[in-house]
C-alpha cells in the first residue's frame, strides 16, 4: 500500500488531511477511532436548567449559537441524563455536523465529506475502546449515521481501556493496529481514508493516514 502517515498534536476541530495533499481524491471508506469529546465535555456540560442556559451558550462558538435554542438544549440534556441513546442520536441529527457540540467524530467526518475528501455515501468504520463510554458513543454514532444513509460498522478494540495502562500499551494498541490493517486489507474500495482522533482520556496522539491499494 502506498501512502503517507502524519503524526500531529492538532486539535480535533482542525483538519490534518490538508497537510498531506491538495488533490481532492474521493475515498469510499473511512476508518475513525472513537474518542470521548461527545460525552465529555460536550453533553455532560449541557445546562440542566434554563437559568444556566445563557452562561452555557456563551461558551459555545458564536456561529453555533443560532442552532442551540433553549428548548432544544434542554431536550438534549434530558436524553443524556436518562441515557436515551436513540433520542440523543435523533436530536444530534437535527444539528449541522459542523456544530462543536456534536463531537470530534461528527465534526471531522462532516468536514472531510464537505471538502470532497470522502464520498457522501462512504462506508464508516468506528473503532471504539473497550469501555462503557466507548460503546455508548459508538452506539450514538451508529444510529446518527444510519439515519443519514451511511453504512456503519462499529469495531470494539479489545484491551483498549484506561484502567490498566500496561494492558493498554502491550495489547490494546496492538489490537487497534490489527483491526485497522484488517479493515484495509478486506476493503475492495480503491481508496481508504483513516482518521484517528485524539482521545485525551486514553492519552492517544492523533494519527492520519492516506492510502491507496
N, C-alpha and C positions, 0 to 999 in steps of 0.2 A: 504494500500500500504506500503510495506516495503522499506526502503531506507535511505539515509543519505543526509543531507544538509550541504554544505560547504560555509561559507561566507569568502571572502578574498578581499584583495586590490591589487590583481595581475594585472600586465599589460596585455592588450588584447592579446599580442602575446605569453604569457606563456600559459601552458596547465594545468588548475586546476584539470582536471579529473584524472591526475596521482596521486593526493593526496589521492584519495579515495581507489583505488583498483588496483592491478597488474593483475587481471584477465581480459582477453580480451573477454568480453561477447558482442555479436553482438546486437545492437539496431536497430530497424526498423523505429523509429520515432524520429525526432529531433525538439525540440522547441527552437527557438532562438529569443531573442529580438533584435531589430534593433537600433544600435547607429548611430553616425554621422561621424565616422572617415573616411569613404569612401569619403565624400564630404569635410569635414573639419578635418584635413588639407590636405588630400591626393590630391584630384582632384583640389581643389581651389588653390593649390600652384604649379601646373604644370607650367613650363616656357611658356610664351606667345611668345617668340622669340628665335631663335637659338642662339643668343648671350648670353642668360641666361641659356642655356642648361647645359653647363659644370659645372657651380656652383651649379645648382639644382641637377645634377647627383651625386655630391659628398655628398649630404645629404641623399642619398639612401643607404641601406645596400649593402656592396660590392658584396655579392652573387646575388643581384637582378640586377645589372647594365647591365649585358650582355643581359637581356631581355627587356631593355628600350632604344632602339636606338632612335636617334633624330626624324626621320620621324614618328615613332610610337607615340612618346610622343606628338608631335605637332598635330597629328590627334586626339589623345585623348583629348587634350586641346581644340581643335576646337569643338568637340562634346559636351564637358562640357559647353563651352561658349554659344552655341546656344540651350542648354538644349535638346539635341537629345538623349533621353533615350535608344532607340533601338541601336544606334551606340555605345554609351557608353558600354552597356552590351556586344555587339559584340566584341569590342576591348579588354575589360577586360577578355573576354573568351579566348582570344589568349595568355594570360599570365598564367604561372603556378600559382595555387591557393596559393602558399606559398609566392609570392611576396607581400611585405608590402603595396604597392600601392593599392592592391585590397581591403583593408579594413579589419577590425577585424572579421566581419562575415564570409567572404570567407576564410580568413586565418584559422580561428578556425574550420570551417566545414571541410576544407581540412585536417587539422591536425588530427581531430577525425577519419575521414574516412581512412586516410593513416595508422593510428595506429590500425585500425580494431575495434574502439570503436563504430562505426556506419557502417551499411552496405552501399555499394556503390550505392544502389538504394533506400536509405532510403527516407521516406516522410519528407518534410521540412515544418514546420510552422514558419512563420516570424511574430512576434508581433511588430508592429510599433506604434510610438506615433502619436497623433492626431495633427500633424504639417505638413507643406508643405515639409520640409526636410525628415521627417519620411516616408511620402508617396512616395517621389521621390526615396529614397534609396530602399524601399520595391519593387517598380516597377523595378528598375535595377536588384535587386537580383532575382526577379521572372523570368525575361527574361533570366538572366545569367544561372540559374539552369534548366529552362525548356529545353533550347537547349541541355543541358547535360543529359537529360532524367530523371530528378527528378520530382516527383510530388510536386508542390509548392502551399502552401495555405497561403496567407497573411491574417493577422488579425489586423485590426485597433483597438487600445485601446482608448476608449472614455475618454476624460478628462486627458489623459496623455500628458501634454503640459508644456511649460516653461514660459507662460505669467502670470499664476495665481498660485503661489506656494501653496496656501491653497487648491484650487481645485485639484491640483496635489496630495497633501497628502491625502485629505479626500475621493476623488473619483478615481483619476487616478490609484493609486497603487492598490486600491481595485479591480478596473475593470481588471487590469493586472492579479491579482491573480485569479479572477473568470474565465477569459478566459483560463488561463493555466490549472487550475483544470478541466475545462470543456473539454479541449482537451484530457487530460489524461484519464478522465472517458470514453470518447467516443471511444478512440482508442482500436482496437482489438489486436494490436501488443503485444507481450509478454513483450517487454521492451520499455521504453520511456526514452530518454536522453534529459535533459533540460539544456539549456545554456543561461544564462543571461549575456550579455556583458556590460562592463562599458560604460555608456553614460555620458560623462562629462558635457554636456550642461544641462541635467536634474538631474545631481548630483546623479546618481544611483550607488550603490555599486554592485559589481559583485556577482552573486549567481549561484551555480551549484548544481544540484540535480540529483541523480541517483535513479531510482525507478523500482520496479518490481511489476506487478499486480498479 
